[in-house]
Amino acid sequence: MTVAGDNEFRPGEIPDWLGAPQARLRGSLSAWAQAELAGVAADGGDEAARAAFRKLAGRGVFRYVVPRGSGGIRRRVQVRDLCVIRETLAGVSPLADTLFAVQALAAWPIMAAGTPDQQAAWLPGLAAGRGMGAFALTEPDAGSDAAAARLRGRRRGGAYVLDGVKSLISNAGLAHLYVVFGSTHPARKGKGLSAFVVEAATPGVEVKERIDLISPHPIGTVGFEGCRVPAAQLLGQPGQGLGIALGTLEALRCSVGAAATGMAGRALAEAVRHARRRSQFGRNLSRFQAIRFKIADMTTDLEAARLLVYQAARAHDRGDGDLRRKASMAKLFATEAAQRIVDQALQIHGGRGLVAGSVMERLYRDVRALRIYEGTSEIQRLIVAREVLGRP
Ligand SMILES: Cc1cc2nc3c(=O)[nH]c(=O)nc-3n(C[C@H](O)[C@H](O)[C@H](O)COP(=O)(O)OP(=O)(O)OC[C@H]3O[C@@H](n4cnc5c(N)ncnc54)[C@H](O)[C@@H]3O)c2cc1C
């Protein structure tokens, strides 16, 4: 965090201890994102999403979501990189951040559970941005309770036939491939879930509905009807799907916190700028103690959030223990803190903060989803409590 003279306030610096490669990545990506993405994200249409996706692919950011052997940058995927990228993108274009995040969500299960042939078939395309991925776990009756997924996968000779519906699926209708979680043994409940890679062009895959959220985010409901998927597209063994899904979410969870710090950092910078420029009662807003205390609390919240996020990312990359607790604490605290920070930043802007299309109004809408997707705040609390106290 740099706190400097009147013209300079940069809340978006990553901790010194994170690592030189991540500091370099932050420096180079930040300038690029400002120049290339700032104008893209204002509307939520498919063309805006495709344009942002092409830019991200051209910049090579998707190469951070797969290992070098599959067209990636690093020998092993580094969650610190993913967090740096998400924090940087989210501060400029939440839409670009979403596209990056979902590409990582699609690549991770293939990287973690795929055979060498499966990895060779799909990961280089995801890394190059030739194909867009999606991660299809949630169903109308299975949200937080992912083990309740009912999409059915029946073995028929050398294939599985999928039938069911996935809801709230990011990139629905835009994705080229979906990683789909469905039940191959319903009697075993969660232990009967399996993971499949399903190409969007497969007969029986149909986007049933596109959903408009409060902020730009391509998302919708995808149906699978008599959808025949070669058994060679099963990831891992039958029954390993829930472990693959939860392992993916656990690995990437702190990156949601990173996106939150990106949005919160932007909101804080906007609030500081506004407080220094706006005067009421013959004084600059930045001289009122009520405003100064808000800025102090926002700054403290942001730095604490960032420390938890990068602590969890580093723990993952080093293989430290206690990762589950750290990842959930990072997601929980950072997304809740970001909501507080954005709300206070808008308050400091007064009525101007509510003007449709303004930076503050957009951030106010953008930040909300982070407390819900990839495990709600309540679910993160359940995980942290379970790690501390054991199962009730
Ligand atoms: C922007 C966005 C993008 C998304 N993208 C994807 C995607 O790409 N792929 C995908 O599979 N899904 C995606 N989702 C779905 C997301 O993962 C779910 O919305 C989330 O898991 C919560 O499920 P739900 O909405 O069904 O809420 P519910 O599970 O119905 O929860 C409703 C409320 O009850 C609370 N609750 C539930 N269980 C408990 C409990 N045991 N104790 C205490 N409180 C509880 C929740 O915290 C929440 O407040 C996305 C969602 C959003 C908003």
The ligand as an SDF file (V2000), in Angstrom:
LIG
                    3D

 53 58  0  0  0  0  0  0  0  0999 V2000
  -22.5060  -14.6010  -10.4040 C   0  0  0  0  0  0  0  0  0  0  0  0
  -22.6540  -16.0720  -10.1690 C   0  0  0  0  0  0  0  0  0  0  0  0
  -21.9430  -16.9660  -10.9480 C   0  0  0  0  0  0  0  0  0  0  0  0
  -22.0820  -18.3410  -10.7500 C   0  0  0  0  0  0  0  0  0  0  0  0
  -21.4170  -19.2060  -11.5800 N   0  0  0  0  0  0  0  0  0  0  0  0
  -21.5440  -20.5340  -11.3990 C   0  0  0  0  0  0  0  0  0  0  0  0
  -20.8650  -21.4480  -12.2710 C   0  0  0  0  0  0  0  0  0  0  0  0
  -20.1630  -21.0570  -13.2040 O   0  0  0  0  0  0  0  0  0  0  0  0
  -21.0540  -22.7720  -12.0650 N   0  0  0  0  0  0  0  0  0  0  0  0
  -21.8180  -23.2610  -11.0620 C   0  0  0  0  0  0  0  0  0  0  0  0
  -21.9170  -24.4790  -10.9280 O   0  0  0  0  0  0  0  0  0  0  0  0
  -22.5020  -22.4170  -10.2310 N   0  0  0  0  0  0  0  0  0  0  0  0
  -22.3760  -21.0740  -10.3740 C   0  0  0  0  0  0  0  0  0  0  0  0
  -23.0520  -20.2020   -9.5470 N   0  0  0  0  0  0  0  0  0  0  0  0
  -23.9380  -20.7290   -8.5170 C   0  0  0  0  0  0  0  0  0  0  0  0
  -23.3830  -20.5480   -7.1160 C   0  0  0  0  0  0  0  0  0  0  0  0
  -22.3030  -21.4030   -6.8910 O   0  0  0  0  0  0  0  0  0  0  0  0
  -24.5480  -20.7350   -6.1300 C   0  0  0  0  0  0  0  0  0  0  0  0
  -25.4030  -19.6150   -6.2980 O   0  0  0  0  0  0  0  0  0  0  0  0
  -24.0840  -20.8410   -4.6960 C   0  0  0  0  0  0  0  0  0  0  0  0
  -23.3720  -22.0300   -4.4860 O   0  0  0  0  0  0  0  0  0  0  0  0
  -25.2770  -20.7880   -3.7230 C   0  0  0  0  0  0  0  0  0  0  0  0
  -26.2670  -21.6810   -4.1060 O   0  0  0  0  0  0  0  0  0  0  0  0
  -27.7880  -21.1510   -4.2520 P   0  0  0  0  0  0  0  0  0  0  0  0
  -27.7790  -19.9100   -5.0680 O   0  0  0  0  0  0  0  0  0  0  0  0
  -28.6070  -22.2800   -4.7550 O   0  0  0  0  0  0  0  0  0  0  0  0
  -28.2170  -20.7590   -2.8030 O   0  0  0  0  0  0  0  0  0  0  0  0
  -28.7500  -21.7540   -1.6640 P   0  0  0  0  0  0  0  0  0  0  0  0
  -27.8190  -22.9020   -1.5190 O   0  0  0  0  0  0  0  0  0  0  0  0
  -30.1750  -22.0390   -1.8990 O   0  0  0  0  0  0  0  0  0  0  0  0
  -28.6020  -20.8460   -0.3760 O   0  0  0  0  0  0  0  0  0  0  0  0
  -29.5510  -19.8310   -0.0400 C   0  0  0  0  0  0  0  0  0  0  0  0
  -29.1210  -19.1870    1.2700 C   0  0  0  0  0  0  0  0  0  0  0  0
  -29.1100  -20.1800    2.3010 O   0  0  0  0  0  0  0  0  0  0  0  0
  -27.8410  -20.2390    2.9160 C   0  0  0  0  0  0  0  0  0  0  0  0
  -27.5380  -21.6110    3.2870 N   0  0  0  0  0  0  0  0  0  0  0  0
  -27.6010  -22.7370    2.5160 C   0  0  0  0  0  0  0  0  0  0  0  0
  -27.2170  -23.7910    3.2160 N   0  0  0  0  0  0  0  0  0  0  0  0
  -26.9150  -23.3640    4.4770 C   0  0  0  0  0  0  0  0  0  0  0  0
  -26.4530  -23.9880    5.6570 C   0  0  0  0  0  0  0  0  0  0  0  0
  -26.2050  -25.2920    5.7140 N   0  0  0  0  0  0  0  0  0  0  0  0
  -26.2500  -23.2120    6.7510 N   0  0  0  0  0  0  0  0  0  0  0  0
  -26.4640  -21.8860    6.7190 C   0  0  0  0  0  0  0  0  0  0  0  0
  -26.8980  -21.2300    5.6110 N   0  0  0  0  0  0  0  0  0  0  0  0
  -27.1180  -21.9670    4.5190 C   0  0  0  0  0  0  0  0  0  0  0  0
  -26.8800  -19.7230    1.8600 C   0  0  0  0  0  0  0  0  0  0  0  0
  -25.6900  -19.2600    2.4350 O   0  0  0  0  0  0  0  0  0  0  0  0
  -27.6900  -18.6310    1.2170 C   0  0  0  0  0  0  0  0  0  0  0  0
  -27.6090  -17.4660    1.9840 O   0  0  0  0  0  0  0  0  0  0  0  0
  -22.9380  -18.8300   -9.7320 C   0  0  0  0  0  0  0  0  0  0  0  0
  -23.6400  -17.9220   -8.9400 C   0  0  0  0  0  0  0  0  0  0  0  0
  -23.5180  -16.5710   -9.1560 C   0  0  0  0  0  0  0  0  0  0  0  0
  -24.3160  -15.6150   -8.3020 C   0  0  0  0  0  0  0  0  0  0  0  0
  1  2  1  0
  2  3  1  0
  2 52  2  0
  3  4  2  0
  4  5  1  0
  4 50  1  0
  5  6  2  0
  6  7  1  0
  6 13  1  0
  7  8  2  0
  7  9  1  0
  9 10  1  0
 10 11  2  0
 10 12  1  0
 12 13  2  0
 13 14  1  0
 14 15  1  0
 14 50  1  0
 15 16  1  0
 16 17  1  0
 16 18  1  0
 18 19  1  0
 18 20  1  0
 20 21  1  0
 20 22  1  0
 22 23  1  0
 23 24  1  0
 24 25  2  0
 24 26  1  0
 24 27  1  0
 27 28  1  0
 28 29  2  0
 28 30  1  0
 28 31  1  0
 31 32  1  0
 32 33  1  0
 33 34  1  0
 33 48  1  0
 34 35  1  0
 35 36  1  0
 35 46  1  0
 36 37  1  0
 36 45  1  0
 37 38  2  0
 38 39  1  0
 39 40  1  0
 39 45  2  0
 40 41  1  0
 40 42  2  0
 42 43  1  0
 43 44  2  0
 44 45  1  0
 46 47  1  0
 46 48  1  0
 48 49  1  0
 50 51  2  0
 51 52  1  0
 52 53  1  0
M  END
$$$$
